[in-house]
Amino acid sequence: MAKHVVVIGAGPAGLETSAKLSKMGLRVTLVEKEETSGGHLKNWHTLFPGNMPGLKALESIKEGLDENVKIQTNTQVTALEAVNDYFTVSGHNGWQEKADAVVLATGFKLFDARRKEEYGYGIYENVITSSDLETLLAKGNLFSNHKNPARIGFVHCVGSRDEKVNNLHCSKLCCITAVKQAVEVKQLFPETEVFCFYMDLRMFGRHYEELYKEAQEKYNIQFIRGRLSESTEDKEGNIIVKVEDTLLGKPLRIKTDFLVLMTGMEPAAGTKSLTAMLGLKDVSDKFIRPLDEVLQPNFTDMPGVFVAGTCSGPKSVSETLADARSAALAVEAFLKE
């Protein structure tokens, strides 16, 4: 009988890893705690570059699944144990499987913006997160109660690179997401003033710098360097932001109709419990530590346990898919040995 692999987490990484393992002739059980697969991608409007709809990308990934992949949804893994030359994986609902190898693809969670009370999320109606904005864009009812918003602000690095919330890491994608979303808003509301408040911009990817330049030159989006210190609400429901422009060396007070908080990535809630079950190490940012981040990024300290996607650190969707394919190859090589 073909070797059996349990993949934990049915976001893009788990789906792609499962599809590739299946093509290699392995049996796969894909375990997902939620009712449906897809992770954050199923709620994302468009992806940069190319503006591919998130659901279209997800459908394409799922096309790789076949009869060798069994998807077990609504199952939270509560036990994971190495027994001789195999693993037992158990769920909260009595589900249990034996596996020859296990892939952790538990993904990430978005920083809870309510932890930054000074920004007003959960307090003021017109303070939303980047994830909220993607949902509104996907539904096509963006700012339905404001036909012509005068000003919209985007705040970078909410929950990233912030000692006060114990997150020193950069989430990599917040900057480009802010620029992408700012352009989308400007396309919908050409007369609206759009501001991006940032510490420093990290346009690391291909085409990222070009979009940043286009945002300034074509759409007149204003980038203000300086961390937001406070936001308050006036009696009309407008959000008043206080920020120091560190390039001009002066404080600013700007009234906006909406404030969008660019929330960063943190390890998913289930990642910590799974690593504790297996005795795996993490790094200072609490993501799973691979055996070697350069040479063996998909291996862990425990033979037979692998990582794929953002459970080992922030990645774009394209990077996640590439990492998932790499993980599948690592599993195949291990099982052949």
C-alpha positions as CSV (number, residue, x, y, z in Angstrom):
1,M,0.0,0.0,0.0
2,A,1.2,3.5,-0.7
3,K,2.7,5.5,2.1
4,H,0.3,7.8,4.0
5,V,1.0,11.5,4.8
6,V,-1.2,13.7,7.0
7,V,-1.1,17.4,6.1
8,I,-2.4,19.7,8.9
9,G,-3.9,22.9,7.5
10,A,-5.9,23.3,4.3
11,G,-4.9,26.8,3.3
12,P,-2.9,27.3,0.0
13,A,0.2,25.6,1.5
14,G,-1.6,22.5,2.7
15,L,-3.7,22.2,-0.5
16,E,-0.6,22.6,-2.8
17,T,1.5,20.2,-0.7
18,S,-1.3,17.6,-0.8
19,A,-1.8,17.9,-4.5
20,K,1.9,17.4,-5.2
21,L,2.2,14.4,-2.8
22,S,-0.8,12.8,-4.5
23,K,0.8,13.2,-7.9
24,M,3.8,11.3,-6.4
25,G,1.6,8.3,-5.7
26,L,1.2,8.9,-2.0
27,R,-2.0,8.8,0.0
28,V,-2.9,12.1,1.7
29,T,-5.2,13.1,4.5
30,L,-5.6,16.9,4.6
31,V,-6.9,18.0,8.0
32,E,-8.6,21.4,8.4
33,K,-10.1,22.9,11.6
34,E,-12.6,25.1,9.7
35,E,-15.7,24.0,7.8
36,T,-14.1,24.8,4.4
37,S,-10.6,24.8,3.0
38,G,-8.7,27.8,1.6
39,G,-7.4,29.7,4.6
40,H,-7.2,33.5,4.3
41,L,-7.1,33.2,0.5
42,K,-10.8,32.4,0.2
43,N,-11.6,35.9,1.7
44,W,-9.0,37.8,-0.3
45,H,-10.2,40.1,-3.2
46,T,-7.2,40.2,-5.5
47,L,-3.6,39.3,-5.5
48,F,-0.6,41.4,-6.6
49,P,0.8,41.4,-9.2
50,G,-1.8,40.8,-11.9
51,N,-4.8,41.4,-9.7
52,M,-5.9,37.8,-10.0
53,P,-9.1,37.3,-7.9
54,G,-8.3,35.3,-4.7
55,L,-11.1,32.8,-5.4
56,K,-9.8,32.2,-8.9
57,A,-6.3,31.4,-7.5
58,L,-7.8,29.1,-4.9
59,E,-9.9,27.2,-7.5
60,S,-6.7,26.7,-9.6
61,I,-4.8,25.3,-6.6
62,K,-7.7,22.9,-5.7
63,E,-7.8,21.6,-9.3
64,G,-4.6,19.7,-8.4
65,L,-6.4,17.5,-5.8
66,D,-7.5,14.0,-6.8
67,E,-8.9,10.8,-5.3
68,N,-5.7,10.2,-3.4
69,V,-6.4,13.2,-1.2
70,K,-9.0,12.9,1.6
71,I,-10.0,16.2,3.2
72,Q,-11.0,16.0,6.8
73,T,-12.7,19.3,7.8
74,N,-14.1,20.6,11.1
75,T,-11.3,18.8,12.9
76,Q,-8.9,20.4,15.4
77,V,-5.8,18.3,15.9
78,T,-5.5,17.7,19.6
79,A,-2.8,15.0,19.7
80,L,0.3,14.3,17.5
81,E,2.7,11.6,18.6
82,A,5.6,9.7,17.1
83,V,5.3,6.0,17.7
84,N,8.2,3.8,16.4
85,D,8.3,4.4,12.7
86,Y,4.9,6.2,12.3
87,F,2.8,9.0,13.7
88,T,-0.6,9.0,15.3
89,V,-2.7,12.1,14.7
90,S,-6.0,12.7,16.6
91,G,-8.7,15.3,16.5
92,H,-11.1,16.7,19.0
93,N,-14.0,14.9,17.4
94,G,-12.6,11.4,17.8
95,W,-10.9,11.3,14.4
96,Q,-7.6,9.5,14.3
97,E,-5.1,8.4,11.6
98,K,-1.7,6.8,11.3
99,A,0.8,8.5,9.1
100,D,4.3,7.8,7.7
101,A,5.0,11.5,7.6
102,V,3.3,14.7,8.8
103,V,3.4,18.1,7.1
104,L,2.5,21.2,9.3
105,A,0.8,23.8,7.1
106,T,-1.0,25.7,9.8
107,G,-0.4,29.1,8.2
108,F,-0.8,32.4,10.1
109,K,-3.3,34.6,11.8
110,L,-3.6,38.3,11.4
111,F,-2.6,40.5,14.2
112,D,-5.6,41.5,16.4
113,A,-5.7,45.3,15.8
114,R,-7.7,45.8,19.0
115,R,-4.4,45.3,20.9
116,K,-3.4,48.7,19.6
117,E,-6.1,50.6,21.4
118,E,-4.7,54.0,20.3
119,Y,-5.7,53.3,16.7
120,G,-9.4,52.8,17.6
121,Y,-10.2,49.5,16.0
122,G,-13.2,47.9,17.6
123,I,-14.0,51.3,19.1
124,Y,-14.7,53.5,16.1
125,E,-16.9,52.2,13.3
126,N,-14.8,53.8,10.5
127,V,-11.5,52.2,11.6
128,I,-11.1,48.9,9.7
129,T,-8.3,46.5,8.9
130,S,-6.7,45.5,5.6
131,S,-8.5,42.2,5.8
132,D,-11.8,44.0,6.4
133,L,-11.1,46.1,3.3
134,E,-10.4,43.1,1.1
135,T,-13.8,41.6,2.2
136,L,-15.6,44.9,1.3
137,L,-13.8,45.0,-2.1
138,A,-14.8,41.4,-2.8
139,K,-18.4,42.1,-1.9
140,G,-18.5,45.3,-4.0
141,N,-20.0,47.5,-1.3
142,L,-17.0,49.5,-0.3
143,F,-17.8,52.4,1.9
144,S,-21.5,52.2,0.9
145,N,-22.5,54.8,3.4
146,H,-20.0,57.3,2.0
147,K,-20.6,57.9,-1.7
148,N,-17.6,60.3,-2.0
149,P,-15.2,59.9,1.0
150,A,-13.0,63.0,1.2
151,R,-9.9,61.3,2.8
152,I,-8.9,57.7,3.5
153,G,-5.7,56.8,5.5
154,F,-3.7,53.6,5.5
155,V,-1.5,52.8,8.5
156,H,1.5,50.5,7.9
157,C,3.1,48.1,10.4
158,V,0.1,47.5,12.7
159,G,1.4,44.6,14.9
160,S,4.7,44.3,13.1
161,R,8.1,45.7,14.0
162,D,6.5,46.8,17.3
163,E,8.2,46.1,20.7
164,K,5.1,47.0,22.6
165,V,3.2,44.0,21.3
166,N,6.4,41.7,21.3
167,N,6.5,41.5,17.5
168,L,9.8,42.6,16.2
169,H,9.5,40.9,12.8
170,C,8.5,42.4,9.5
171,S,5.4,40.7,8.0
172,K,6.8,41.4,4.4
173,L,3.5,42.0,2.7
174,C,1.8,44.8,4.5
175,C,3.6,47.6,2.5
176,I,2.7,46.2,-0.9
177,T,-0.9,45.4,0.3
178,A,-1.3,49.0,1.4
179,V,-0.1,50.3,-1.9
180,K,-2.4,47.8,-3.8
181,Q,-5.4,48.7,-1.7
182,A,-4.7,52.4,-1.9
183,V,-4.6,52.2,-5.7
184,E,-7.9,50.2,-5.7
185,V,-9.6,52.8,-3.5
186,K,-8.3,55.6,-5.7
187,Q,-9.6,53.8,-8.8
188,L,-13.1,53.6,-7.2
189,F,-13.0,57.2,-5.8
190,P,-10.8,59.3,-8.0
191,E,-11.5,62.5,-6.1
192,T,-10.6,61.0,-2.7
193,E,-7.4,62.0,-1.0
194,V,-5.5,58.9,0.0
195,F,-2.7,58.9,2.6
196,C,-0.2,56.1,3.6
197,F,1.5,56.5,7.0
198,Y,4.6,54.4,7.1
199,M,7.9,54.0,9.1
200,D,9.9,52.9,6.0
201,L,8.7,51.2,2.9
202,R,9.9,47.6,2.1
203,M,9.2,47.0,-1.5
204,F,11.2,43.8,-1.8
205,G,9.4,41.9,-4.6
206,R,9.4,42.1,-8.3
207,H,7.0,44.8,-9.6
208,Y,6.5,46.2,-6.1
209,E,8.6,49.3,-6.6
210,E,6.9,50.0,-9.9
211,L,3.4,50.0,-8.3
212,Y,4.7,52.3,-5.5
213,K,6.0,54.7,-8.2
214,E,2.7,54.5,-10.1
215,A,0.7,55.1,-6.9
216,Q,2.5,58.4,-6.5
217,E,2.7,59.6,-10.1
218,K,-0.6,58.3,-11.6
219,Y,-2.9,58.3,-8.6
220,N,-1.4,61.0,-6.4
221,I,-1.4,58.9,-3.3
222,Q,0.5,60.7,-0.5
223,F,3.1,58.8,1.5
224,I,3.9,60.3,4.9
225,R,6.8,58.9,6.9
226,G,6.0,58.7,10.6
227,R,4.3,56.4,13.0
228,L,0.7,57.3,13.9
229,S,0.5,58.2,17.5
230,E,-3.3,58.4,18.0
231,S,-6.7,58.4,16.3
232,T,-9.9,59.8,17.7
233,E,-13.4,60.2,16.4
234,D,-15.3,63.5,16.1
235,K,-19.0,63.8,16.5
236,E,-19.6,63.3,12.7
237,G,-17.9,60.0,12.8
238,N,-14.7,61.2,11.1
239,I,-11.4,59.8,12.3
240,I,-8.8,62.3,13.3
241,V,-5.3,61.0,13.1
242,K,-2.2,62.5,14.8
243,V,1.1,61.7,13.2
244,E,4.6,63.2,13.1
245,D,6.0,63.7,9.6
246,T,9.6,62.7,10.3
247,L,10.8,64.0,6.9
248,L,9.4,67.5,7.5
249,G,10.0,67.3,11.2
250,K,6.5,68.5,12.2
251,P,3.3,67.0,13.7
252,L,0.2,66.6,11.5
253,R,-3.4,66.4,12.4
254,I,-5.5,65.0,9.5
255,K,-9.3,64.3,9.3
256,T,-10.2,61.1,7.4
257,D,-13.5,59.4,6.6
258,F,-11.9,55.9,7.1
259,L,-8.7,54.6,8.5
260,V,-7.3,51.2,7.3
261,L,-4.9,49.4,9.6
262,M,-2.4,47.1,7.8
263,T,-2.3,44.2,10.2
264,G,0.7,41.9,10.1
265,M,1.2,38.1,10.4
266,E,1.5,36.1,13.6
267,P,1.8,32.3,13.9
268,A,-1.7,30.6,13.8
269,A,-3.2,29.6,17.1
270,G,-2.8,25.9,16.5
271,T,0.9,26.2,15.6
272,K,2.1,26.6,19.2
273,S,0.2,23.6,20.5
274,L,1.4,21.3,17.7
275,T,5.1,22.3,18.1
276,A,4.7,21.7,21.9
277,M,3.4,18.2,21.2
278,L,6.4,17.4,19.1
279,G,9.0,19.4,21.0
280,L,9.8,21.5,18.0
281,K,11.7,24.8,18.3
282,D,10.5,28.2,17.3
283,V,12.4,31.4,16.7
284,S,12.1,34.9,18.3
285,D,9.0,35.6,16.1
286,K,7.3,32.4,17.3
287,F,7.1,30.9,13.9
288,I,8.4,27.3,13.5
289,R,12.1,27.0,13.2
290,P,13.1,24.8,10.2
291,L,16.1,22.4,10.6
292,D,18.1,24.8,8.5
293,E,16.6,28.0,7.1
294,V,18.9,28.0,4.1
295,L,19.6,24.4,3.1
296,Q,16.6,22.5,4.7
297,P,13.8,25.0,5.1
298,N,11.0,22.3,5.0
299,F,12.6,19.9,7.5
300,T,12.3,20.1,11.3
301,D,14.2,18.7,14.2
302,M,12.0,15.6,14.2
303,P,12.5,13.2,11.3
304,G,9.3,12.7,9.4
305,V,7.8,16.1,10.3
306,F,7.9,18.8,7.7
307,V,6.7,22.5,7.4
308,A,5.2,24.2,4.5
309,G,4.0,27.8,3.9
310,T,3.7,30.6,6.5
311,C,3.9,28.5,9.6
312,S,7.6,29.0,9.3
313,G,7.4,32.7,8.6
314,P,5.6,35.4,6.5
315,K,5.4,34.6,2.8
316,S,3.4,35.8,-0.2
317,V,1.0,33.4,-1.9
318,S,3.5,32.7,-4.7
319,E,6.3,32.0,-2.2
320,T,3.9,29.8,-0.2
321,L,3.1,27.7,-3.2
322,A,6.7,27.3,-4.1
323,D,7.5,26.3,-0.5
324,A,4.7,23.8,-0.5
325,R,6.1,22.1,-3.6
326,S,9.5,22.0,-2.0
327,A,8.0,20.4,1.1
328,A,6.3,17.7,-1.0
329,L,9.7,16.9,-2.6
330,A,11.3,16.7,0.9
331,V,8.6,14.3,2.1
332,E,9.0,12.1,-1.0
333,A,12.8,11.9,-0.5
334,F,12.3,11.0,3.2
335,L,9.8,8.3,2.5
336,K,12.0,6.7,-0.2
337,E,14.9,6.5,2.2
